Amino acid sequence: MLVRCLYASRAAVGTSAAILDDILVQSRRNNPANGITGMLCVSNNVFIQVLEGGRDEVCDLYHAIVRDPRHEQVRLLAYEEIAERRFGGWTMGQVNLAKVNPSQLLKYFKRAELDPFNASGAATLSLLSELVASASLIGRGE
């Protein structure tokens, strides 16, 4: 059974390039062996990540993220059983929100900034899907 988990968190000590690189390297190294795909967005110390894969594997990874000292205020935005992956082409894709048109963010959030804590999980997932469709990804992570 496949599931999709969408969460948001804040960086505990600020989002440096080194911290983000470390998270991406770790994800790209570990996720394929566990059948996990997904996407990560980072902006102003806010993380949004979608994880897809088997229920046990996704739940185990989500719980590890909740315990990870690099994250705080981890909030589950959406969790659902799925028939197919929406982010299956990525072991962990990354979005550069600095290159995203502000009107794209305004479509889903109150202001032209990434704010998943004040938006529905459905709106946040729609933004991620739109970013994939518009090829706003930095890397596929394969």
N, C-alpha and C positions, 0 to 999 in steps of 0.2 A: 504494500500500500504506500502510495506517495502522498506527502504532505508539503504544504508551503507554510513557512513561518516568517513573519515580518515583524521586526522590532526596531526600536530606536534607542539610542543611549547618548550620553554625553561623555566626552573624553575626561578622564579623571585628572590629568595633568596637562591638558592642552594637546592639540593635534600637531605634532611635529612631523616632518617628512619621514624621519626615521621610525617613528611609532607606526605611521600608516604603512610604510614599506614592510615593517616587521609583521604586521597583521596580514598584509596581502601575501607575503612569502609563506607564512605559516598556513594560511588558507589554501593557497595553491599547491602546497606540498601535501597537506593532510586530506583535503576534501575529496579528491578523485578516488582515493582508496576506500572512502566511505560512501561513495556514490552521491555526494552532495554537490549541487551547483547553486549559483546565486549571483548576487550583485551587491556592491557596497557603494554608498554615497557618503561623502564627508564634506561638511561645510561648517565653518565657525565652531569647531569642537563638537558638532553633532554628527552622529553616525546613524545612517539608516541602512539596514541590511535585510535582504530577503534570502532565505535558505530553502532549498528544495531537495527532497530525497526521501528515503525511507523514514517512517515515523520514529523508530528508535534512534537512528543516527541523527536526525534533525533535533529531536528532543535532547539527546545527550550533548550535542554541540551548543544548543541554546543555553542549557544549564551551565556549561563550562564558561560561556560568555558572561552570564550573570555573575559568576564567581571571579571573573578576570579583573584584576585590579586596575587595568587600563580603562575600564568602563565604569560609569556610575549612572544612576537613574535609568537603568535598563527597563524599558516598557514594551510589553507585548502589544503590537498593534493589530495583528491578524494571525490566525492559525486556521488552516482548513485542509481537508482531504482534497486531493486534486486527481483528475484523470490523466493529465499530462503536464509536463514542465513548461513553464513560460520562459524560464531562464536556463534552459538546458544546454545551450551552447557555451556556457561559461563555467569554469571551475570557480572563478570569482572575478567578475567584471568590475571595473572601477569607473566612476563618473567624475569628470572634472566640472563641478557646478559653476566655476568661474566662467566657463564658456557657454553656459546655458542662458538662453534668452530670458530676461526677467519676466516677460509676459507668460512664459511657460510655467514659471513658479506661481505667478498670480492666478493662474487657472485653477490651482489646487489649494493654495494657502492664502491667508489674510494679507500677507505682505510678500514682496518679491524676495523671500528668503526661505531657506529650508526650515520648516517648523512642524515636524511630525507630532509634536507633543500637543498641538492645538488643532489637529486635523484628524479626520477619520482615517482608519487603516485603509479603507477602500480608495480614498483620494490619494493617499501616499503610494499605494500599489499602482494606481493608474498613472501617476507621474513616472514611476520607474519603468512601466511598460512603454510609455511614450518616449522616454529617454533611449530605450533599446531600439524602438522603431525609428527614431530620428538619428541613430548611429552616434549618440553622444558619449559612447564608451571610450575610455582611454585604452584599455586592453582587454582581450578576451580571457587572458590568464590560462591559456591551455599549454 
